């Protein structure tokens, strides 16, 4: 699919339409780049999943101790539907 835009970012190595030869790329460089990108994606997902687990543990602990979870700091601004 050379020169065509693909809607699947960084999926070339698993795409059935992917083709490469010595004139286009060096396979070793592609493998290294692909592995590095996979590592970056996995690292980001792992960090996010650790944040989620930590939040769940905090919520459960608060409910067990206080019977209620009130949350901490909100990342969002509350919006009112009425004019004050």
Buried (B, 14 or more C-beta within 10 A) or exposed (E): EEEEEEEEEEEBBEEEEEEEEEEEEEEEEBEEBBEEEEEEEEEEEEEEEEEEEEEEEEEEEBEEEEEEBEEEEEEEEEEEEEEE
